Amino acid sequence: MSWEFSIGWFILGVIILAAGAAVVIFYRQISYGIGSGINSFDRVKLFGIIACIVGLVVMANLHTFLLGLLVNLIFRR
């Protein structure tokens, strides 16, 4: 499988990365507004960091490779 750069996936990855970074920066306000206050600080930060990692993977267009690898492992193609 060859790797190709795609400007569309790059822009989508930047958007996901920015949203994840905003969650990490404003985790207290988000936790008080949506979650259960101080109990969910770490959970909200974790979701933000996961979103940042997903954004970086999508930016590099590696998500198609990883999903293809997962499908090949499950269905033994």
Residue frames as a rotation matrix with the C-alpha (Angstrom) as fourth column:
MET 1
0.584 0.812 0.000 0.00
0.812 -0.584 0.000 0.00
0.000 0.000 -1.000 0.00
SER 2
-0.411 -0.757 0.508 1.43
0.751 -0.597 -0.281 3.34
0.516 0.266 0.814 -0.98
TRP 3
-0.064 0.307 -0.950 1.19
0.785 -0.572 -0.238 6.54
-0.616 -0.760 -0.205 1.02
GLU 4
-0.284 0.035 0.958 -0.21
0.758 -0.603 0.247 9.64
0.587 0.797 0.145 -0.66
PHE 5
-0.858 -0.007 -0.514 -0.50
0.348 -0.744 -0.570 13.16
-0.379 -0.668 0.641 0.68
SER 6
-0.163 0.875 0.456 -4.01
0.849 -0.112 0.517 14.59
0.503 0.471 -0.725 0.57
ILE 7
-0.860 -0.176 0.479 -4.69
0.010 -0.945 -0.328 18.26
0.510 -0.277 0.814 1.27
GLY 8
0.083 0.980 0.180 -8.28
-0.430 -0.127 0.894 17.48
0.899 -0.152 0.411 2.28
TRP 9
0.593 0.077 -0.801 -7.26
0.538 0.702 0.466 15.01
0.599 -0.708 0.375 4.98
PHE 10
-0.527 -0.839 -0.132 -4.53
0.716 -0.355 -0.601 17.41
0.458 -0.412 0.788 6.09
ILE 11
-0.611 0.368 0.701 -7.05
-0.370 -0.915 0.159 20.22
0.700 -0.163 0.695 6.63
LEU 12
0.526 0.827 -0.197 -9.45
-0.242 0.367 0.898 17.87
0.816 -0.425 0.393 8.44
GLY 13
0.234 -0.542 -0.807 -6.57
0.810 0.568 -0.146 16.70
0.537 -0.620 0.572 10.64
VAL 14
-0.795 -0.500 0.344 -5.69
0.282 -0.806 -0.521 20.31
0.538 -0.317 0.781 11.50
ILE 15
-0.118 0.845 0.521 -9.32
-0.580 -0.485 0.655 20.94
0.806 -0.225 0.547 12.48
ILE 16
0.696 0.343 -0.631 -9.41
0.208 0.744 0.634 17.84
0.687 -0.573 0.446 14.69
LEU 17
-0.200 -0.871 -0.449 -6.06
0.847 0.077 -0.527 18.79
0.493 -0.486 0.722 16.22
ALA 18
-0.733 -0.027 0.679 -7.25
-0.134 -0.974 -0.183 22.32
0.666 -0.225 0.711 16.96
ALA 19
0.343 0.924 0.171 -10.44
-0.486 0.019 0.874 21.02
0.804 -0.383 0.455 18.57
GLY 20
0.567 -0.207 -0.797 -8.44
0.595 0.773 0.222 18.59
0.570 -0.600 0.562 20.73
ALA 21
-0.577 -0.817 0.007 -6.02
0.628 -0.450 -0.635 21.34
0.522 -0.362 0.773 21.73
ALA 22
-0.385 0.524 0.760 -8.94
-0.473 -0.819 0.325 23.58
0.792 -0.235 0.563 22.69
VAL 23
0.698 0.629 -0.342 -10.32
-0.073 0.538 0.839 20.81
0.712 -0.561 0.422 24.88
VAL 24
0.151 -0.723 -0.674 -6.94
0.877 0.412 -0.245 20.37
0.455 -0.554 0.697 26.57
ILE 25
-0.748 -0.469 0.469 -6.56
0.269 -0.861 -0.431 24.12
0.606 -0.196 0.771 27.13
PHE 26
-0.451 0.676 0.583 -10.10
-0.763 -0.631 0.141 24.74
0.463 -0.382 0.800 28.40
TYR 27
-0.528 0.227 -0.818 -10.64
0.197 0.970 0.142 21.42
0.826 -0.086 -0.557 30.19
ARG 28
-0.908 0.191 -0.372 -11.81
0.363 -0.082 -0.928 23.02
-0.208 -0.978 0.005 33.44
GLN 29
-0.592 0.720 -0.362 -14.55
-0.690 -0.685 -0.234 25.09
-0.416 0.112 0.902 31.83
ILE 30
-0.312 0.453 -0.835 -15.66
-0.657 0.532 0.534 22.12
0.686 0.715 0.131 29.73
SER 31
-0.737 -0.030 -0.675 -15.63
0.339 0.848 -0.408 19.84
0.584 -0.529 -0.615 32.74
TYR 32
-0.851 0.455 -0.261 -17.77
0.073 -0.390 -0.918 22.20
-0.520 -0.800 0.299 34.80
GLY 33
-0.439 0.705 -0.557 -20.18
-0.857 -0.515 0.023 22.80
-0.270 0.487 0.830 31.91
ILE 34
0.064 0.438 -0.897 -20.62
-0.746 0.618 0.249 19.26
0.663 0.653 0.366 30.60
GLY 35
-0.344 -0.314 -0.885 -19.12
0.172 0.905 -0.388 16.86
0.923 -0.286 -0.257 33.11
SER 36
0.664 0.585 -0.466 -19.53
0.500 0.116 0.858 16.48
0.556 -0.803 -0.215 36.80
GLY 37
0.908 -0.296 0.296 -17.02
-0.405 -0.802 0.440 19.11
0.108 -0.519 -0.848 37.84
ILE 38
0.162 -0.957 0.242 -13.76
-0.974 -0.115 0.196 18.18
-0.159 -0.268 -0.950 39.48
ASN 39
0.251 -0.019 0.968 -14.39
-0.225 0.971 0.078 14.45
-0.941 -0.237 0.240 39.08
SER 40
0.739 0.138 0.660 -14.08
0.529 0.488 -0.694 14.62
-0.418 0.862 0.287 35.30
PHE 41
0.605 -0.581 -0.545 -11.00
-0.585 -0.788 0.190 16.87
-0.540 0.204 -0.817 34.88
ASP 42
-0.416 -0.861 0.294 -8.69
-0.437 0.472 0.766 14.01
-0.798 0.190 -0.572 33.97
ARG 43
-0.065 0.479 0.876 -11.27
0.624 0.704 -0.339 12.36
-0.779 0.525 -0.344 31.74
VAL 44
0.894 0.417 -0.164 -11.82
0.168 -0.651 -0.741 15.55
-0.415 0.635 -0.652 29.72
LYS 45
0.269 -0.881 -0.389 -8.06
-0.792 -0.432 0.431 16.08
-0.548 0.192 -0.814 29.35
LEU 46
-0.446 -0.415 0.793 -7.66
-0.004 0.887 0.462 12.47
-0.895 0.203 -0.397 28.23
PHE 47
0.419 0.671 0.612 -10.32
0.680 0.214 -0.701 12.90
-0.601 0.710 -0.367 25.53
GLY 48
0.867 -0.145 -0.477 -8.54
-0.326 -0.888 -0.323 16.06
-0.377 0.436 -0.817 24.37
ILE 49
-0.150 -0.988 0.033 -5.19
-0.703 0.131 0.699 14.30
-0.695 0.082 -0.715 24.13
ILE 50
-0.265 0.140 0.954 -6.77
0.446 0.895 -0.008 11.39
-0.855 0.423 -0.299 22.25
ALA 51
0.803 0.587 0.099 -8.32
0.388 -0.391 -0.834 13.90
-0.451 0.709 -0.542 19.83
CYS 52
0.504 -0.704 -0.500 -4.89
-0.717 -0.664 0.211 15.49
-0.481 0.252 -0.840 19.30
ILE 53
-0.473 -0.688 0.550 -3.34
-0.273 0.708 0.651 12.10
-0.837 0.158 -0.523 18.51
VAL 54
0.119 0.612 0.782 -6.17
0.699 0.508 -0.503 11.25
-0.705 0.607 -0.367 16.10
GLY 55
0.886 0.198 -0.419 -5.73
-0.074 -0.832 -0.550 14.67
-0.457 0.519 -0.722 14.46
LEU 56
0.017 -0.964 -0.265 -2.03
-0.775 -0.181 0.606 14.03
-0.632 0.195 -0.750 13.91
VAL 57
-0.495 -0.148 0.856 -2.73
0.222 0.931 0.289 10.60
-0.840 0.333 -0.429 12.41
VAL 58
0.517 0.752 0.409 -5.36
0.655 -0.039 -0.755 12.05
-0.551 0.658 -0.512 10.06
MET 59
0.686 -0.323 -0.652 -3.04
-0.454 -0.890 -0.036 14.93
-0.569 0.321 -0.757 9.12
ALA 60
-0.387 -0.922 -0.017 -0.37
-0.663 0.265 0.700 12.46
-0.641 0.282 -0.714 8.04
ASN 61
0.248 0.619 -0.746 -3.01
-0.949 0.310 -0.058 10.42
0.195 0.722 0.664 6.14
LEU 62
-0.805 -0.577 -0.137 -2.04
-0.519 0.797 -0.308 7.31
0.287 -0.177 -0.942 8.10
HIS 63
-0.297 0.763 0.574 -5.60
-0.703 0.232 -0.672 6.49
-0.646 -0.603 0.468 9.13
THR 64
0.586 0.511 -0.628 -6.28
-0.807 0.436 -0.398 4.62
0.070 0.740 0.668 5.88
PHE 65
-0.226 -0.764 -0.604 -3.17
-0.522 0.619 -0.587 2.50
0.822 0.183 -0.539 6.40
LEU 66
-0.874 -0.118 0.471 -4.08
-0.483 0.313 -0.818 1.72
-0.051 -0.942 -0.331 10.03
LEU 67
0.073 0.972 0.222 -7.70
-0.791 0.192 -0.581 0.91
-0.608 -0.133 0.783 9.18
GLY 68
0.479 0.020 -0.878 -6.58
-0.745 0.538 -0.394 -1.32
0.465 0.843 0.273 6.30
LEU 69
-0.612 -0.765 -0.200 -4.16
-0.469 0.555 -0.687 -3.11
0.637 -0.327 -0.698 8.61
LEU 70
-0.643 0.455 0.617 -6.93
-0.608 0.187 -0.771 -3.65
-0.466 -0.871 0.157 11.16
VAL 71
0.455 0.848 -0.273 -9.34
-0.836 0.301 -0.458 -5.01
-0.306 0.437 0.846 8.53
ASN 72
0.163 -0.482 -0.861 -6.66
-0.630 0.621 -0.466 -7.36
0.759 0.619 -0.203 7.21
LEU 73
-0.848 -0.474 0.237 -6.01
-0.466 0.455 -0.759 -8.67
0.252 -0.754 -0.607 10.71
ILE 74
-0.311 0.816 0.486 -9.70
-0.676 0.169 -0.717 -9.26
-0.668 -0.552 0.499 11.39
PHE 75
0.674 0.727 -0.133 -10.67
-0.568 0.394 -0.723 -10.82
-0.473 0.562 0.678 8.06
ARG 76
0.040 -0.767 0.640 -7.33
0.007 0.641 0.768 -12.49
-0.999 -0.026 0.031 7.17
ARG 77
0.936 0.320 -0.145 -7.12
-0.108 -0.130 -0.986 -11.15
-0.334 0.938 -0.087 3.65
